Amino acid sequence: MNATDDIPRRGISRRGLIGGGAAVAGVAGAFAVGRSSEGSTAEPATPTASYAFRGEHQAGIVTPAQDRLHFAAFDVTTDDRDQLVDLLKQWTEAAERMTQGKPAGTVGPVEGASNVPPDDTGEAIGLPPGGLTITFGFGPTLFRTEDGTDRFGLTDRQPEALRTLPHFPADNLDPARSYGDLCIQACAEDPQVAVHAIRNLARIGFGTVAVRWSQLGFGRTSTTSTSQSTPRNLFGFKDGTMNIKAEETKDVGEHVWVDAGDDAKAEWLAGGSYLIARRFNMTIEVWDRQPLGDQEAFIGRSKDTGAPLSGGSEFTKPDFDMPGADDLPVIAPDAHVRLVHPDFNGGARMLRRGYNFVDGSNSLGGLDAGLFFLAFVRNPDTHFIPIQNKMAKHDALMEYVKVNGSALFAVPPGVGEGEYVGQALFA
Amino acid sequence: MNATDDIPRRGISRRGLIGGGAAVAGVAGAFAVGRSSEGSTAEPATPTASYAFRGEHQAGIVTPAQDRLHFAAFDVTTDDRDQLVDLLKQWTEAAERMTQGKPAGTVGPVEGASNVPPDDTGEAIGLPPGGLTITFGFGPTLFRTEDGTDRFGLTDRQPEALRTLPHFPADNLDPARSYGDLCIQACAEDPQVAVHAIRNLARIGFGTVAVRWSQLGFGRTSTTSTSQSTPRNLFGFKDGTMNIKAEETKDVGEHVWVDAGDDAKAEWLAGGSYLIARRFNMTIEVWDRQPLGDQEAFIGRSKDTGAPLSGGSEFTKPDFDMPGADDLPVIAPDAHVRLVHPDFNGGARMLRRGYNFVDGSNSLGGLDAGLFFLAFVRNPDTHFIPIQNKMAKHDALMEYVKVNGSALFAVPPGVGEGEYVGQALFA
């Protein structure tokens, strides 16, 4: 919390945006006005809304999932710690400005002298803030390069859990779509606003960082607020029914935010989180030839309502013991909903923020399409790696996905007034 | 015009959508409600609006440019003419259904038997029509393959102007992003609706066609109605100020629609058009380091207002003779606005429908970003090739773009009741 908490901004107070369950629900409710009843990815009624950049936690995690994404991972191209810190300071200022609907720089895209390059690229002139959030993360290689070099004097503060993710079955990783020293997640209701944010942060970083990979997502596949309707992924199924919602403050505290006592080497990460990014390529052409009943058996839910195959409606708890045909339960042993359910994973839950993508075509005459998986967890060792291993080994869905991008980042806590993002790490 | 012209649909009559200037303006006005004053790509106030699929001309040309695009080019993988015709019939039915917000097939994504694959993929369940238009085109290789084979008995009906586009200076074409026997342009206000359309048409075509390439566009760069505000491209400039608008019915007739007398070999194309698709990769990182004054000199317009450098406001006619410094005109000889202006191109105008894109990153540490150029013209030989040649040779902008995708298609006229798209070609 900071000094300007109570200043209303475009009708939404910062307290309402940064605070806990009820306040966040209020914002989510505002965004939900005008949506169709089910899973529409149409823009919200209030594209002029903005979220505060500064606060206890970074925005873009429990913020109601916006419809569009531009995500970028960066390699740091300098070994100069001061230059890196300077970039984080510049990024902080630019990100705060852009989330308020302002230009990236203090001069602006067209207001400066004609003999210097503008400090904003201009394609967002006239566009409202669009609910933009900008979320920064630090990759393992920022702390120690692959060959063990401590470029920035950070190795002794590297979080225990911040390591390159292990190889999972069915991983077929493209290094050009994986890893990264830094990442930025830009989410907005207007894709031009999200692209403008990433593009200008990359521009500011010229000479210090280079874009390693970047991913657009055209439609959200998660809800992070109970007021949002559940969207559909490119399997055609509702996605995110079981996702942690911002209103579940106890679970958010337990499963999303890193606690000060979690890692003695990384107290700077308290109030932050870990971000897992995985590019799941779906073989949608093969999927589309599977019978409806098989598709539902793979997922364990109705394609229509999203209800578990054991009955009820979307949010009914699945009955994993209900008997079905052939001495098997109604929800099959290899059904996705069973394998990833907290009951079978030590109670672990994730806050997912994935997006549908189509990136042109593949060499097989189909679309290069899938789900760009993003999840925020308190600890990947307990909340992601075991679940992903089980899923990769046993999940019926795995026949229809290939993972070709993967990365893990530590997401520092929110930025207080006068601070820059990740300041506690460099202090 | 057809029998159901006067049936209102979701509050918008088909006559209003298919007809001439004033009626189209009414629709555009409806879409414009709720937009911010300048260039917002936020969704319109009426995502439930739908456009008629059948009519005198195909929809998606003079239709007010929607915000999102999915475009796909296909190779036909059969030599069987009947199979090709059958696909066009199936595509026609599916396209008409989807533009009405219905599933691609008659059964639906979740309504069928559990032991057969659904005839719709499901990711658009619950989504409104989203202003979806689906526009079909035929490439030169449909009429005659590269090696001269007349696979479908169409060679003697190949339009004179439907040839592989010539090599232009600065073209660096990737065959995997160029050419195609068939194309489909899907435009909508919701990208999930556009993607759903292309994906289902590709699914229906399995065994007859394969996706050759596909391109998403996240933000429109054109206005095709006087009621739309001018959006910005990734150079940060307003784009499409001079574009032909639907309300300019005389110019639409003169520059967009093929006339029955235009080509004796291709009377089937009367009421249709030619579609040029070009993928302009922008070197945005280099562009962003150019001084504001240089950027404006390259374009010939103010980056702020879009007014020509000779003065006035956005829609003021440029004064190309107005003297500037150093014995040069204010609007430089190599300024984009001068080189492409109808006054210097025999009066030729295009109807452009381009989109901004970002497709991940390039190998140079930057974004793979640019403008996916789409233009509809009456004749590429008079309305595109000379202008593109001049631009490629002389335009100051060319230093900041590389063209790596290119294709030309003949766009058959609208589809009457009981007909399938392109029927006159096969009759």
Interface residues (C-beta under 8 A of the other chain):
Chain A: S36 S37 E38 G39 S40 T41 A42 E43 P47 T48 R68 H70 A72 D75 T77 P109 V110 G112 A113 S114 N115 V116 P117 P118 T121 G122 E123 A124 I125 G126 L127 P128 G130 R177 E189 D190 P191 Q192 V195 I198 R199 A202 R203 F206 A210 V211 R212 W213 S214 Q215 L216 F218 G219 R232 N233 L234 F235 G236 F237 I284 E285 D288 R289 Q290 P291 L292 G293 Q295 E296 S302 K303 D304 N356 V358 D359 G360 S361 L364 G365 G366 L367 D368 A369
Chain B: S36 S37 E38 G39 S40 T41 A42 E43 P47 T48 R68 H70 A72 D75 T77 P109 V110 G112 A113 S114 N115 V116 P117 P118 T121 G122 E123 A124 I125 G126 L127 P128 G130 R177 E189 D190 P191 Q192 V195 I198 R199 A202 R203 F206 A210 V211 R212 W213 S214 Q215 L216 F218 G219 R232 N233 L234 F235 G236 F237 I284 E285 D288 R289 Q290 P291 L292 G293 Q295 E296 S302 K303 D304 N356 V358 D359 G360 S361 L364 G365 G366 L367 D368 A369
